Amino acid sequence: MPLRPAVSILPDANAVARRLAARVADALRANPSLVLGLPTGRTPLLLYEELVRLAKDGTAGFAAATTFNLDEFIGIPATHPGSYRSFMQRHLFDHVNIDPSRINFLDGSAPDAEAEGCRYEKAIEKAGGIDLLILGIGTNGHVGFNEPSRGLAARTHRVTLKAETRRSNAALFGGDPDAVPAEALSMGMGTIFDARSVVLVATGERKAPCVEQLVSGPITTELPASFLQLHANVEIMLDKAAAQKL
Ligand code: PGA
């Protein structure tokens, strides 16, 4: 029986980005109508840079692809420079040949968060489910905005962000953690689990403790990423620094 989760360790963050971008490009070639789940954060920046490069040289084609991002802040419009939608426009969508009508995002300014969660779940279902979901991991073990807690939500839902998560997003809000919205919408653990394949990417020494727990620790709601040990098709892609405790 193969070891789960499968772990790949690459020399550095650039090598991780190249490997993952090549995997996405291969998946797009095999299935141009691929449904991708995408993360935000500092970690995927190099991945998006590499994907833009591959799109420009014709190696990665997004024309028929569909995307669903994992999460979005509540209380700011999509056009706010701190929104995850703006982040994705800046770093990927504005630079590749993706059809805007196939970009799916949670609406953080929707008046009814519960209804917005249902809408998103239905849209994922209608698209045929997520083929390849790329995840980052928070230093506290969160995936998407599923924060450590006594219980985890299965489906797309409203979350209150932990202080440490707001701090790590401060750069999007002029460096001020208090300016980061206190709440967000996030895919749930079940939404994440329904993806046919998952790649979790982590780079840098800061991530070494949560990566160790994710790979070797018990499965616990206090480290939401640990549930990925149960997913049948998950790969953990690391640089040496993030893998140093394995
Ligand atoms: P980071 O965030 O890539 O900025 O470390 C990852 C996450 O919180 O999921």
Residues whose N, C-alpha, C, O or C-beta is under 5 A from the ligand:
A	BS01	PGA	T40 G41 R42 T43 P44 G136 I137 G138 H142 G144
